[in-house]
Amino acid sequence: MHYRSVADLNDDIISGLPLLPPDVDLVIGIPRSGLLAGTLLALALNVPATDVEGFLAGRILSTGRTRRRELFDSDPRRARRVLVVDDSADTGQSVRDARARLTSEHPGVAFSFCVVYGTAPECDGVDITLKVVPQPRLFQWNVMHHNMLARCCVDIDGVLCSDPSDDENDDGERYLKFLLNAPPFHTPTRRIGWLVTSRLEKYRKETEAWLAKRGIEYGELHMLDLPSREARLKAGSHGSFKAEVYSRTTGALLFIESEREQAREICRLAGKPVLSLGSQELFTPEPLSPLALAQRVRTLPARYRAEPGSPTSLARQVVGSALRSTVSPKVYDALRTLSRRGQARPGGRA
């Protein structure tokens, strides 16, 4: 498994600048993730940026005073060399769609089509790939919107919501108030396979109420079955409890944890990868350790279904490509939304 943070994205863009045409005077980001990559590229090149619809309408993003006014005050459709950017490509369909639309409406503009991350050095429809990152892969900016969440264990505090303060964490009235009104952090748009938290089992009702209020969908909720906060502190079993659920109770492929050291411990005990959102690090076990080998055998069916070349994945790609070529972008987006809602049913109970 491969992971890239926003900091990695910026570093990989900077290191890939020599691969770009030297005369770029406009960057177009392909919505939505391509807007992030396109903005970082435009900042590095000190040229204007826009999205596909903005370019076709003659709009660019507004800028501050440090930019080259002769470029930023002109119609973007007069640009001599336009770099069209997406964050990543697997099949390259999004880039091909953008290419077909832009070149048909503006055949006289010199477009170059670029992705920051590709699964191979060359991809159909892509002129420039800055870095090869094979599947399976996740990015900081899409991890909570990725269909792989259905095969993930996810922590709650520090991931879906803030951690309680010392005053709130009193195992009493203030803690109950926190549980019902915790400020959200990352709000997933996909169904989560398993929520695994060190919250005590006696707070299941409040936890479920908060999840329902936030519209967070999940399969199972695993909580620590101890009588009190003091018993939990004495046991010191945060990491071991999560690792036990991750390795023995679920067929998950990834655990998403908040704290770095807990993530490292879960990885060591479970023999499976763990992502720390707090430090933006992906911890992976020693690949030839007995524990890691046993887990790879155990999760083989789930990993097979997740691979881009599997029959399930290929079928989704074929259907998606057919829809893109036969319906308008608005209709396609609406169909995707309906499909995701159909796959994500309200959270079940452990």
C-alpha positions in Angstrom: 0.0 0.0 0.0 1.2 3.5 -0.9 0.3 6.8 0.8 0.9 10.4 -0.2 0.3 13.5 2.0 -0.3 17.0 0.9 3.3 17.7 1.8 4.4 14.8 -0.4 2.3 16.2 -3.2 4.0 19.6 -3.0 7.5 18.0 -2.8 6.7 15.7 -5.8 5.4 18.7 -7.8 8.6 20.7 -7.1 10.9 17.8 -8.0 8.9 17.2 -11.2 9.1 20.8 -12.5 12.0 20.0 -14.9 9.6 17.5 -16.7 7.2 20.3 -17.7 7.3 22.5 -20.8 9.3 25.6 -20.1 6.8 28.1 -21.6 3.6 27.3 -19.5 1.6 30.5 -18.8 -1.6 29.0 -17.5 -2.5 25.9 -15.4 -6.0 24.2 -15.5 -6.9 21.9 -12.6 -9.3 19.0 -13.3 -11.9 19.1 -10.6 -11.9 18.2 -7.9 -8.6 16.8 -6.7 -6.8 18.2 -9.7 -7.5 21.7 -8.3 -5.2 21.1 -5.4 -2.4 19.9 -7.6 -3.1 22.6 -10.2 -2.9 25.4 -7.5 0.4 24.1 -6.1 1.8 23.9 -9.7 0.6 27.4 -10.6 2.2 28.8 -7.4 5.5 27.1 -8.2 5.5 28.4 -11.7 4.0 31.8 -10.8 1.3 31.6 -13.5 -2.5 31.9 -13.3 -4.7 29.0 -12.5 -8.3 28.0 -13.3 -10.5 25.0 -13.7 -12.0 23.5 -16.9 -15.3 25.4 -16.6 -13.5 28.6 -15.7 -11.2 28.4 -18.8 -14.1 27.8 -21.1 -15.9 30.8 -19.6 -12.7 33.0 -19.7 -12.2 33.2 -15.9 -9.1 32.7 -13.7 -8.7 32.6 -10.0 -8.1 36.0 -8.4 -4.5 36.7 -7.1 -2.5 38.8 -4.7 -0.1 41.6 -5.5 3.0 39.5 -5.9 1.9 37.9 -9.2 2.8 38.8 -12.8 -0.1 41.2 -13.7 0.3 40.9 -17.4 -0.6 37.2 -17.2 -3.2 37.4 -14.5 -5.2 40.3 -16.0 -5.6 38.7 -19.4 -8.2 36.3 -20.9 -7.0 32.8 -20.1 -8.1 31.6 -23.5 -5.2 33.7 -25.0 -2.6 31.6 -23.2 0.1 30.2 -25.5 0.9 27.1 -23.5 -1.7 25.6 -21.1 -0.9 22.8 -18.6 -3.9 20.7 -17.7 -3.4 18.9 -14.4 -5.0 16.1 -12.4 -3.6 14.7 -9.1 -3.5 11.1 -10.4 -4.5 8.8 -13.1 -5.3 5.1 -13.1 -7.1 4.5 -16.4 -6.6 8.1 -17.5 -10.3 8.6 -18.3 -10.7 11.9 -16.5 -7.8 13.3 -18.4 -9.1 12.0 -21.7 -12.5 13.6 -21.0 -10.8 16.9 -20.3 -8.6 16.6 -23.4 -11.6 15.9 -25.6 -13.6 18.8 -24.3 -10.8 21.4 -24.2 -9.2 20.6 -27.6 -12.6 20.4 -29.4 -13.6 23.9 -28.1 -10.2 25.5 -28.5 -8.3 23.6 -31.2 -5.7 26.5 -31.5 -4.5 26.3 -27.9 -1.3 24.3 -27.1 -2.5 22.0 -24.3 -0.2 19.6 -22.3 -1.9 17.1 -20.0 -0.2 16.1 -16.8 -0.8 14.0 -13.7 1.3 14.1 -10.6 0.8 10.4 -9.8 0.4 7.6 -12.4 0.3 3.9 -12.0 2.9 3.6 -14.8 5.3 5.9 -16.6 2.9 6.2 -19.5 -0.9 6.4 -19.5 -3.3 6.8 -22.3 -4.3 10.4 -22.8 -1.6 11.7 -20.4 1.5 13.6 -21.8 3.5 13.9 -18.5 3.5 11.8 -15.4 5.6 13.3 -12.6 5.8 10.3 -10.4 4.8 6.6 -10.5 2.8 5.4 -7.5 1.3 2.0 -8.1 -2.0 0.7 -6.7 -3.2 0.2 -4.0 -2.7 3.9 -3.0 -4.4 6.5 -0.9 -3.9 10.3 -0.6 -4.4 12.6 2.3 -7.0 14.6 0.4 -9.1 11.6 -0.6 -8.7 9.0 2.2 -12.0 9.8 3.8 -13.8 9.7 0.4 -12.3 6.5 -1.0 -14.2 3.3 -1.5 -11.5 1.5 0.4 -13.0 2.8 3.6 -15.4 -0.1 3.5 -12.3 -2.3 4.1 -10.8 -0.1 6.9 -10.9 0.1 10.6 -11.1 3.7 11.7 -10.5 5.3 15.1 -13.0 8.0 16.3 -11.3 10.5 18.6 -8.7 12.4 16.7 -9.9 11.1 13.4 -13.7 11.7 13.1 -13.8 14.2 15.9 -11.5 16.1 18.3 -10.0 14.5 21.3 -11.6 15.5 24.7 -9.6 18.0 26.7 -8.3 17.0 30.2 -11.3 18.7 31.8 -13.8 17.0 29.5 -12.2 13.6 30.0 -13.7 13.2 33.5 -15.7 10.0 33.0 -18.7 12.1 34.1 -21.1 14.8 33.0 -18.5 16.9 31.1 -17.4 13.8 29.2 -21.0 12.9 28.3 -21.5 16.4 27.0 -18.4 16.1 24.9 -19.5 12.8 23.4 -22.8 14.3 22.3 -21.3 17.5 20.9 -17.7 16.7 19.9 -16.4 19.0 17.1 -16.0 17.0 13.9 -12.6 16.6 12.2 -12.8 14.4 9.1 -16.3 13.7 7.8 -16.2 10.6 5.5 -18.5 10.4 2.5 -18.2 6.6 2.2 -19.3 3.8 4.5 -16.7 2.7 7.0 -16.2 -1.0 7.6 -15.4 -1.0 11.3 -15.1 1.8 13.9 -12.7 0.8 16.6 -12.3 3.1 19.6 -10.9 3.0 23.1 -14.1 4.7 24.3 -15.8 2.6 26.9 -18.6 0.3 26.0 -20.9 2.1 28.5 -20.8 5.1 26.2 -22.1 3.3 23.2 -25.5 5.1 23.2 -23.9 8.6 23.1 -21.3 7.5 20.5 -24.0 6.1 18.2 -26.1 9.3 18.6 -23.2 11.5 17.6 -22.4 9.3 14.6 -26.0 9.4 13.5 -26.2 13.2 13.9 -23.1 13.6 11.7 -24.4 11.1 9.1 -21.5 8.8 9.4 -22.2 5.3 8.1 -20.4 2.2 9.2 -20.7 -1.5 9.6 -19.6 -2.3 13.2 -18.7 -0.3 16.2 -16.1 -1.9 18.6 -15.6 -0.3 22.0 -13.4 -1.2 25.0 -15.4 -3.2 27.6 -14.0 -1.9 30.8 -15.9 -0.3 33.7 -14.2 3.1 34.0 -11.6 5.5 32.8 -9.3 4.5 35.7 -9.5 0.8 34.7 -8.7 1.7 31.1 -5.6 3.7 32.2 -4.5 0.9 34.4 -4.9 -1.7 31.6 -3.0 0.5 29.1 -4.6 -1.5 26.4 -5.5 1.1 23.8 -3.1 -0.2 21.1 -3.5 -3.9 21.9 -7.3 -3.7 21.9 -7.3 -2.0 18.5 -4.7 -4.5 17.1 -6.8 -7.4 18.4 -9.9 -6.2 16.7 -8.0 -5.3 13.5 -6.1 -8.6 13.2 -8.6 -11.2 14.4 -12.2 -9.8 14.3 -12.2 -8.0 10.9 -10.9 -8.6 7.4 -9.8 -5.0 7.2 -6.8 -4.0 4.9 -5.9 -0.8 6.8 -6.4 0.8 10.2 -6.7 4.6 10.3 -5.5 5.9 13.7 -4.9 9.4 15.1 -1.8 9.0 17.3 1.6 8.2 15.8 2.8 5.9 18.6 -0.5 4.0 18.8 -0.3 3.6 15.0 3.2 2.1 15.3 2.1 -0.3 18.1 -1.1 -1.4 16.2 1.0 -2.1 13.1 3.6 -4.1 15.2 0.9 -6.2 17.0 -1.4 -6.8 14.1 1.1 -7.3 11.3 -0.9 -5.0 9.0 -0.5 -1.5 7.8 -1.7 1.5 9.9 -2.1 5.1 8.8 -1.5 7.8 11.4 -3.4 10.9 10.4 -1.7 12.9 13.2 1.7 12.5 11.7 0.7 11.6 8.1 2.7 8.4 8.1 1.9 5.0 6.9 3.4 2.3 9.1 3.8 -1.1 7.4 5.0 -4.4 9.0 8.2 -6.2 8.0 6.9 -8.0 4.8 8.5 -11.3 5.6 7.6 -11.5 9.3 5.4 -14.5 10.2 2.7 -12.3 11.4 2.6 -10.1 8.3 2.7 -13.2 6.0 -0.2 -14.8 7.9 -2.3 -11.6 7.6 -1.6 -11.3 3.9 -3.0 -14.8 3.4 -6.0 -14.0 5.6 -6.8 -10.8 3.7 -6.1 -12.1 0.2 -9.8 -12.2 -0.9 -10.3 -8.6 0.2 -7.1 -7.4 -1.4 -8.0 -9.3 -4.6 -11.3 -7.4 -4.8 -9.5 -4.1 -4.1 -6.9 -4.6 -6.9 -7.5 -2.4 -10.0 -7.2 -5.5 -12.3 -9.7 -7.7 -10.5 -12.9 -8.6 -12.3 -15.0 -6.5 -9.9 -12.8 -3.5 -10.4 -12.6 -3.9 -14.1 -16.4 -4.2 -14.4 -16.7 -0.9 -12.5 -14.2 0.7 -14.9 -16.0 -0.5 -18.0 -19.4 0.7 -16.8 -17.9 4.0 -15.7 -16.2 4.6 -19.1 -19.4 3.7 -21.0 -21.5 6.2 -18.9 -18.9 9.0 -19.3 -19.0 8.6 -23.1 -22.8 8.5 -23.4 -24.2 11.0 -20.8 -23.4 14.6 -19.9 -21.0 15.4 -17.0 -24.0 16.5 -14.8 -25.9 13.3 -15.4 -22.8 11.2 -14.8 -22.1 12.9 -11.5 -25.7 12.4 -10.4 -25.6 8.7 -11.3 -22.3 8.3 -9.3 -24.0 10.0 -6.3 -27.0 7.6 -6.5 -24.7 4.6 -6.8 -22.7 5.6 -3.7 -25.9 6.2 -1.7 -27.1 2.7 -2.7 -23.8 1.1 -1.5 -23.8 3.0 1.8 -26.5 2.0 4.2 -27.0 3.4 7.7 -24.5 2.1 10.3 -25.1 -1.3 11.8 -24.3 -2.3 15.3 -21.6 -4.6 16.7 
